[in-house]
Amino acid sequence: MPQIRNFSIIAHIDHGKSTLADRMIQRTGLVESRNFRDQILDNMDIERERGITIKSQAVNLPYVNSKGEEFELNLIDTPGHVDFSYEVSRALASCEGVLLLVDASQGVEAQTVANLYSAMEHNLVIIPVINKIDLPSADIDQVKEQIEVDLALDSDMAILCSAKEGTGVEDVLEAITVHIPPPDGSIEDPLRALVFDAHYDPFRGTIVNLRVFSGRVRPGDKIRMMSTGATHKVEETGIFRLGREPRDALSAGEVGYIIAGIKTVSDTKVGDTITLDTDPASSPLPGFKEVKPVVFSSVYPVTSEDYQGLTEALDKYKLNDAALVFQKDSSAALGLGFRCGFLGLLHLEIVQERLEREFGQFLIMTVPTVEYHFTLTNGEAIRVDNPLYYPDPATIQKSKEPYIRTSIFIPERYMGAVMDLCLERRGVNSRFSYPTPGRIEIQFDMPLAEVIYDFYDRLKTVTQGYGSFDYDLLDYRENDLVKLDILVNGERVDALSQIVHRDKARPRALQACERLKEEIPRHLFKIPIQGAIGGTVIARSTISPFRKDVTAKCYGGDITRKRKLLEKQKKGKKRMKMIGSVAIPQSAFVAVFKADNN
Amino acid sequence: MNAYQKHGLYIHIPFCRTKCPYCGFYSIASTSLISRWLEALKKEVNHYKDRFECFDSLYLGGGTPTLLSAKDLEKIMQHLFTHFDFAPNTEFTIEANPGDLTPEKADGLKAMGFNRVNLGVQSFNAQELLFLGRRHTGEEAESALKTLRASRFDNVGVDLMYGFEGQSLKGWINTLNRTLTFRPEHISCYQLTFERRTPFWSMRTKGVIRPIGEEEERSFFLTTSRFLEEKRYIHYEVSNFARKKIYYSRHNYKYWHHVPYLGLGPSAHSFQNKTRWWNFRSIRRYCEALEDHKAPVEGYEDLTNDQMRLESIALGLRTRDGFAIKETDLDSQSADMLSRLQNSGFLNIKKDRIVPTRKGFLVADHLPLCFDILVGLPV
């Protein structure tokens, strides 16, 4: 009977988690080197391109140590971005230990610390692993010091490796078997299994990834989802090697999957507990919470003919993303669309990219917004996540917006620039600590609204890439909020309305007016662009009309050429949105809220 | 409109003494291939002799048609008369370079049947002519015009060019005035256009010459139009003016109204029954094909009704005739747009036609994008 070890690898982005996972898969012989496709676990194109993991995956590694003892090492891969921290926590809850991976040339960074705290909350054994020791800029001693001081871990335990070159991987595997304890939990107790992920397979339905804490589950069993009470019949149980491998049962301590005729991933909630309907557990496993979206945006097709295609695309997309929520929406300017909720800006970008790439849907997205809370003069409390439902200013008694606590790690020399950036973004309550000489950790309380656009990109720019940040939701705080409208040729464009802090209204309006001036092509008439709060214009720009557009000669051969050009232009025009008599390209909507390019 | 139009015949003479740096029409600056080309042309005529009905316009363009000797031009005309039918009142046009027009030459052209000459003048100003790479002088141009009148040509067209760096509005008016002393029946005023694969194009890319600004272009155009209209010329097409309707370029008219025309010679275009086709540009390939008993056609397109409609509209917006329209052709959005365009002074909505104004001419390339016409073939 092989011994079991359940573990995860946590790290800051780009510290080499996927590469290390690849090497471990290789080393345990799951796949021959020549069939190897780098980073097998990241099997979504977007993940590969961006170098990040979006979905959790688990793989069961068969390992035989130098003494000939057999092990099953369950590696549970975790999403690497702050938007998906809940998924990370559930994956960690399924483990007994983690490898804490630190890049030898970059050192400990924001998410290293954040993930570490997560691991500690779950009382996991932590094995520090220093990766990329092959790099010339690697400074192992300094990193060891950071591990001792920043992370309060024993640096002697740290394993040195270079996943890229393959050195130290054996040591890592050995350390897992030695330091991470075997799972406990009795097969005799009622079934309690933690759902840490689910994905949709078009042939089999929803595949649920779970860690069994007690009891046993087999095909034929009737299981119950404890959060909703829904029951399903188990068709298959198994583990993940490179593909699914069915097994007779999954027992306490094991990690694997079940297939149970579950239609969509929305029917399986991450963090839920699965038990047997016939012998249910008395209480669910701790830590379950309903995932809540934080950033909202409306999505519209470029032309109304595409609406059906968009509906189908979203439905298909949702099969594999339980976190995305959406409902029908409509706008005077843009017609029928959907109001969507995302876990964060990265989530939003990923959804948009995947919809475009996989379903051929070109979208107009409205300015992303957070959820605001208003107290009206009649005492009513309302929540608004769509600027179109911003209440009549005359009726607002109090307005509140969500605040976050950010944690920013930077080298000392960027302190001034980062301070400016945070203050510019209405950061308050700054605190500093000096984890190691030359590095600063800055903490700020900031409005989430200021962060969702391009805070991360700006931070990277002002710190030349060395800055990193993470955040937690704090509370709602009162502020002076107003609704900024954008008018094109005198008509309000719903999709561009935003709720902003009064102090930010003018700069935001100016930026929108300038961006639109660049993006909207010239027309036969002058086009005024205005930013307004209520009836007051606070910023403007003008697109001058073009004054001449005619070819001198139009004889025999010119006619075909002219017609072809017209056909091309007409086609391009069809992809623009008509707001009154102004044709606005899709790119204009995006440009208005994208990052400042200075 | 087209009921009483017969077909048009175009011959492309691909030879020039020198190449002007702005010109995008195909020609070579060498006369060595003339006889070979002539033989090939004859074969091409034979190829098409039963495919087109009667012509009522013939246009010899190029290149420089007057570069050919009287003898060669005679050969061409003879061959055409033998193999094609021409209506009694056919317009026979030849393009001419002022440097080629001796009295003998002019008389010769008249004798062989030409009743219209289009003179490539461009400018009378020495500096401008130098800039444009022309091989004649202003005086030679005036002399050529005198010669044409002396040889009794009563249908003379003059080509002029404006809109390049260094030319003032005053200088341009001067050019127009000098032209007007001869009261030509037809004047073409072309704004300098940068064409790919010409020396001017690369010079512009390198920054050696700079195009004039949009406001200036507009100013030149409007001034020209107003000035010539004042002098009682009809501004009947974006770049073309005529003293009376009978002096409109009958041949060019066919291009703008989907009247069938046949184009012979390298790079020439033809149109018949919703199909457009064109010949190889290269003289060599043109000759080789014909010597091999094949038509020298490089490509063709069969137009759909939608494409025909789009062309009618685009071409219609460049001429005083405009384009035909029925109420049922428009959806409400387009009808709306057309009203707005009328209110802004770009066009006029008549009973069954849309007609551009002078202001509309200025943006004729953009107007077709402003509205959608449901398919209906032009009247």
Interface residues (C-beta under 8 A of the other chain):
Chain A: L524 F525 F546 R547 K548 D549 V550 T551 A552 K553 C554 Y555 G556 G557 I559 T560 K562 R563 L566 E567 Q569 K570 K573 S581
Chain B: Y10 Y190 Q191 L192 T193 E214 E215 E217 R218 F221 V238 S239 N252 Y255 W256 Y261 G263 S267 A268 H269 S270 F271 R276 W278 E301 Q307 L310 E311 A314 L315 R318 M337 R340 L341 S344 F346 F361 L362 V363 A364 D365 H366 P368 L369 C370
